[in-house]
Amino acid sequence: MVEQGIGVGRRVVAVHQGWCPMSGKRTSPITRDEALRLLGEDTERTCLQCWLDTDLGVL
């Protein structure tokens, strides 16, 4: 899942696993490939609660 910020442009603020309790209200589903692309651009986007990057094999 991708969590977007508020305001113009709604930049991506975090990438979560679907079950993550830390995902906010502004989330939408994304594909595995999209999650890998977003994490490849900025590893700081990964959620520190659900550790999506570890499950995807990024780290």
Steps between C-alpha positions, in 0.01 A plus 500: 500500500617852433424783742483847355539835669251782488499804279592569141689216338428255783851358514559147624588507869514127576467153353327238718397137491124456466454393862702780658322682786713810439359569154289813497175597334665617177614156380440310182612159375801470271674213325818336625691653210374848589601449865849392390529805274395739778739343751778507240452876466504560877545229765385745768145444373477155654283464808700427814209300643439241227849496335375462145852539358618187684208290376558620144869412525626857461711486817 
